[in-house]
Amino acid sequence: MSLKDSLHPSNLAWIEPLIAKSKRLFWLWPPIAFVLGLLGFFLVNRQQWLGAVLAVGLVFTWVLLIAESLINKWFSRRGRASGLPRAVTTFLAQMVHQETLFFSLPFFLATTIWSSGQALFTGLLIACALLAILDPLYFGLSNRHRWLYLLFHALCVFVVTLVALPIMLRLTTGESLVLSILAMTFFSVPSLVGLLKPAGIWRWLAMVGLLALLAAAAWAGRSWIPPATLWLSGSALSPSFDTAAREPRGEMRLTPDALKTRGLYAYTAIRAPRGLREKIYHVWRHQGQVVERIPLMIHGGREQGYRAWTHKQHFSNDVGGQWQIDVTTETGQRIGSLKFTVAPDETASAADGRIQRPPGLPGWNIRHLLGNDGE
């Protein structure tokens, strides 16, 4: 039997009863995808090859989804109403959307700064993941609001490329963001075609303008998008630093006189995929205003995170008040923050050199989980 004959709808009808039976176990797929995401997240440094295999498998499912659409069009051009049974295409699309969202969620849950606008983006992903497992909402979106459904699809493409590109191709966060925005824009074309139904030059120009606006909005809101494969695994403030051991040392009360005399070290440990080299910044802010932006080059692969530090020695006379050191990517995506108060009395913060572990997923002891002592 030729490939053409094997793909004929009459020869694929047996798949529909199989899918109907498997639907009883379909609820298992989202937790399985979430566990795969956890494994990809935790093993991105320890066993990078496995993280890459998981990412490649996810991308492969997207290829299958695109191929399904092309097969349908191929049959349609030859006078056939449908290439693949409707139940097959619906099952495949929902499965891929669930896999994408639940695989990616651990990365974003771990890297989101919940006190910032990043919480809105991750909250949107959580809402989309819930929509993907609630059949009435998912199929209602698919059948009655097709252009919104295609935008949903474009968002899934955006999310999976943000996670997969740094792992698979060792692209920086900024490079991955640009390519993800381009991919999302490309996959938004069917949605806008369905919404505007362009038939003349002005509607086509309006569609191109909307695509450009979508890409520009995504780029402008990049500070609200968590850097999916970079996260802060430890931070500290200290008056001195042991550069040989790469560890903060000493302690002092952060009074104006102490800062002007001794300066201040800011230490951060940042986890990143093995083989990734990326420039990050320590952005020092006083009362919300940027006073210094210091670049650092980090290298991925160390389980405890790449240890980097900056030393600020020059402080103005008006040094009192609230300070914040934002750790950001070159494109302005925030990885984490250190906050402290400078005051002449006991309300001043202490710089004691103790490395603080951030709360949440990155703080889990994965070495015990894997039965491995780590690096």
C-alpha positions in Angstrom: 0.0 0.0 0.0 1.4 3.4 -1.0 1.7 6.3 1.5 -1.0 8.1 -0.4 -3.4 5.2 0.1 -2.4 4.6 3.7 -3.3 8.3 4.5 -6.7 8.0 2.9 -9.5 8.7 5.4 -11.1 5.3 4.8 -7.9 3.6 5.9 -7.6 5.8 9.0 -11.1 5.3 10.3 -9.9 2.6 12.8 -8.1 5.3 14.7 -11.3 7.0 15.9 -12.6 4.0 18.0 -9.1 3.7 19.5 -9.0 7.4 20.5 -12.5 7.1 22.0 -11.3 4.2 24.2 -8.1 6.0 25.2 -10.1 9.1 26.3 -10.8 7.3 29.6 -7.0 7.7 30.3 -6.6 11.1 28.7 -6.7 12.8 32.1 -3.3 11.3 32.8 -1.6 13.2 30.0 -1.4 16.7 31.7 0.3 15.4 34.9 2.7 13.3 32.8 3.6 16.3 30.8 4.1 18.3 34.0 6.4 15.6 35.4 8.4 15.7 32.1 8.7 19.4 32.5 10.0 19.0 36.1 12.5 16.5 34.8 13.5 18.8 32.0 13.9 21.7 34.5 15.9 19.7 37.0 18.0 17.8 34.5 18.9 20.8 32.3 22.3 21.0 34.1 22.8 17.6 35.6 21.9 15.5 32.6 21.6 18.0 29.8 21.2 15.4 27.1 18.0 14.2 28.7 16.7 17.8 28.9 17.5 18.2 25.2 15.8 14.9 24.4 12.6 16.0 26.1 12.8 19.4 24.3 13.3 17.7 21.0 10.4 15.4 21.6 8.2 18.4 22.3 9.3 20.1 19.1 8.6 16.9 17.2 5.0 16.9 18.4 4.7 20.4 17.0 6.0 19.0 13.6 3.3 16.4 13.7 0.6 19.0 14.4 1.8 21.1 11.4 2.0 18.0 9.2 -1.6 17.1 10.1 -2.7 20.5 8.8 -0.7 20.0 5.6 -2.1 16.5 5.0 -5.6 17.9 5.3 -4.9 20.6 2.8 -3.3 18.0 0.5 -6.4 15.9 0.5 -8.7 18.9 0.2 -7.0 20.0 -3.0 -7.7 16.6 -4.4 -11.4 16.9 -3.9 -11.7 15.1 -0.5 -13.5 16.7 2.3 -11.0 15.7 5.0 -7.6 14.2 5.2 -7.7 12.8 8.7 -10.7 11.9 10.9 -11.9 14.9 12.9 -11.4 13.0 16.2 -7.8 12.4 15.3 -7.0 16.0 14.6 -8.8 17.3 17.7 -7.1 14.8 19.9 -3.7 15.6 18.5 -4.1 19.3 18.9 -5.4 19.2 22.5 -2.6 16.7 23.5 0.1 18.9 22.0 -1.3 22.1 23.7 -1.4 20.3 27.0 2.1 18.9 26.6 3.4 22.3 25.7 1.9 24.2 28.6 2.4 21.6 31.3 6.0 20.9 30.1 6.9 24.6 30.2 5.1 25.5 33.4 7.8 24.3 35.8 10.4 26.6 34.1 8.2 29.6 34.5 6.9 28.8 38.0 10.5 28.6 39.1 11.8 31.7 37.4 8.9 34.1 38.0 9.4 37.0 40.3 5.9 37.0 41.8 6.0 40.6 43.1 6.5 41.9 39.5 4.6 41.9 36.2 6.0 38.5 35.5 3.3 37.1 37.7 0.7 38.2 35.1 2.5 36.3 32.3 2.8 33.1 34.3 -0.8 33.5 35.5 -1.8 33.6 31.9 0.0 30.3 31.2 -1.7 28.7 34.2 -5.1 29.9 32.9 -4.3 28.5 29.4 -3.1 25.2 30.9 -6.5 24.9 32.8 -8.3 25.8 29.6 -6.5 23.0 27.7 -7.7 20.3 30.2 -11.3 21.5 30.5 -13.0 20.0 27.4 -16.1 22.3 27.3 -13.9 25.4 27.3 -11.2 24.0 24.9 -13.7 22.7 22.3 -15.9 25.8 22.7 -12.8 27.9 21.8 -11.9 25.6 19.0 -15.3 25.4 17.4 -16.9 28.8 18.0 -13.9 31.3 18.4 -11.5 30.0 15.8 -9.3 33.1 15.6 -8.9 33.1 19.4 -8.0 29.4 19.3 -5.3 30.1 16.7 -3.9 32.9 19.0 -3.9 30.3 21.8 -1.9 28.1 19.5 0.6 31.0 18.7 1.1 31.6 22.5 2.0 27.9 22.9 4.5 28.2 20.1 6.0 31.3 21.9 6.2 29.5 25.2 7.8 26.3 23.9 10.5 28.1 21.9 11.4 30.2 24.9 12.1 27.0 26.9 13.6 24.8 24.2 16.0 27.1 22.3 18.5 27.7 25.1 18.5 24.0 26.0 18.8 22.7 22.4 20.8 25.3 20.6 22.4 27.1 23.5 21.0 30.4 22.4 21.0 33.3 24.9 17.8 34.5 26.5 17.7 37.5 24.3 18.2 35.5 21.1 15.6 33.0 22.2 13.1 35.8 22.9 13.6 37.4 19.5 13.1 34.1 17.7 10.1 33.2 19.9 8.4 36.5 19.0 9.0 35.9 15.3 7.6 32.4 15.6 4.5 33.7 17.5 4.0 36.4 14.9 4.2 33.8 12.1 1.7 31.5 13.8 -0.7 34.4 14.4 -1.2 35.0 10.7 -4.0 32.4 10.3 -5.8 34.0 13.3 -5.7 37.5 11.8 -6.7 36.2 8.4 -9.8 34.6 10.0 -10.6 37.8 11.9 -10.0 40.4 9.2 -10.8 38.2 6.1 -8.5 40.4 4.0 -9.8 40.8 0.4 -8.3 44.1 -0.6 -5.0 45.9 -0.2 -6.0 47.9 2.8 -7.1 44.9 4.8 -3.8 43.1 3.9 -1.9 46.2 5.1 -4.0 46.3 8.2 -3.1 42.7 8.9 0.6 43.3 8.4 0.3 46.4 10.7 -1.4 44.3 13.4 1.3 41.6 13.2 4.0 44.3 13.6 2.0 45.7 16.5 1.8 42.3 18.1 5.6 41.7 17.8 6.3 45.2 19.1 4.0 44.7 22.1 5.7 41.4 22.9 9.1 43.1 22.8 8.0 46.1 24.8 6.6 43.8 27.5 9.7 41.6 27.7 10.4 42.7 31.3 7.1 40.9 32.2 8.4 37.6 30.6 10.4 35.4 33.0 13.8 34.2 31.6 12.7 30.5 31.5 16.1 28.9 31.7 17.9 31.3 34.0 17.2 31.6 37.7 18.8 32.9 40.9 20.0 30.0 43.2 21.6 32.2 45.8 22.4 35.8 46.7 24.2 37.7 49.4 25.4 41.2 50.5 28.8 41.6 52.2 31.5 44.2 53.0 34.3 42.0 51.6 34.9 39.1 49.3 37.2 36.1 49.0 37.8 36.0 45.2 39.8 32.7 45.4 36.9 30.9 47.0 34.3 33.0 45.3 32.5 33.5 48.6 31.2 36.7 50.4 32.9 37.5 53.7 32.4 39.7 56.7 29.4 41.6 58.1 28.4 45.2 58.7 25.4 47.3 59.3 24.4 49.3 56.2 24.8 52.8 57.5 25.7 55.7 55.3 29.2 56.0 56.8 29.9 52.2 56.5 28.9 52.2 52.8 31.1 55.3 52.0 34.0 53.8 53.8 33.9 50.1 52.8 31.6 49.9 49.8 29.3 46.9 49.2 29.6 43.6 47.4 26.6 42.0 45.7 26.9 38.3 45.2 24.6 36.2 43.0 24.6 32.5 41.8 22.7 32.0 38.6 21.8 28.6 37.1 21.8 28.3 33.4 21.9 25.4 30.8 25.3 23.8 30.3 27.2 25.4 27.5 25.3 28.7 27.6 27.4 31.9 27.8 25.3 35.0 28.5 25.9 38.6 29.6 23.8 39.6 32.6 23.7 42.9 34.6 23.6 44.0 38.2 21.4 47.1 38.1 21.9 49.2 41.2 18.8 51.3 42.1 18.4 53.9 44.8 14.8 55.0 45.5 13.8 53.4 42.3 16.3 55.3 40.1 19.1 53.5 38.3 22.5 54.7 39.6 24.8 52.0 38.1 24.5 49.1 35.6 27.4 46.6 35.8 27.8 43.9 33.1 28.8 40.3 34.0 29.4 37.2 31.8 28.0 34.0 33.2 28.6 30.4 32.0 25.9 27.6 32.4 26.3 24.1 33.8 27.2 24.5 37.5 24.4 23.0 39.6 24.8 25.6 42.4 24.8 28.4 39.8 27.5 30.5 38.2 28.9 32.7 41.0 29.3 36.3 40.0 29.6 39.5 42.0 29.9 43.3 41.7 31.5 45.8 44.1 30.1 49.3 44.4 32.5 51.7 46.1 31.3 55.1 45.2 28.2 56.3 46.9 26.8 59.9 46.9 26.2 61.9 50.1 22.5 61.2 49.9 22.9 57.4 50.2 20.1 56.7 52.7 16.8 55.0 51.8 15.7 52.0 49.9 18.1 50.2 47.5 17.5 47.4 45.1 19.9 45.4 42.9 18.1 43.9 39.9 19.8 40.9 38.2 18.7 41.2 34.5 19.4 39.8 31.1 20.8 41.9 28.3 17.2 42.4 27.1 15.9 43.6 30.5 14.3 40.4 31.7 14.6 40.2 35.5 16.2 37.1 37.0 16.0 38.2 40.6 16.5 41.1 43.1 18.4 42.0 46.3 16.8 44.6 48.5 18.3 46.5 51.4 17.8 49.7 53.5 20.5 52.2 54.3 19.9 54.2 57.5 22.0 55.7 60.3 20.1 53.7 63.0 19.0 50.1 63.8 16.5 50.2 60.9 19.5 49.7 58.5 19.8 46.3 56.8 22.7 44.0 57.6 25.2 42.8 55.1 26.4 39.5 56.7 27.6 37.5 53.8 25.1 34.7 54.3 23.9 33.2 51.0 20.2 33.3 50.8 18.3 30.6 48.8 15.3 31.9 47.0 11.9 30.3 48.0 10.1 28.0 45.6 11.1 25.4 43.0 14.8 26.3 42.5 15.4 25.7 46.2 14.4 22.1 46.1 17.3 19.7 46.8 17.5 18.0 43.5 20.7 16.2 44.5 18.7 14.1 47.0 15.9 13.6 44.4 18.4 12.2 42.0 20.5 10.3 44.5 23.5 12.4 43.4 25.9 14.6 45.4 26.2 17.1 42.6 29.2 19.2 41.6 
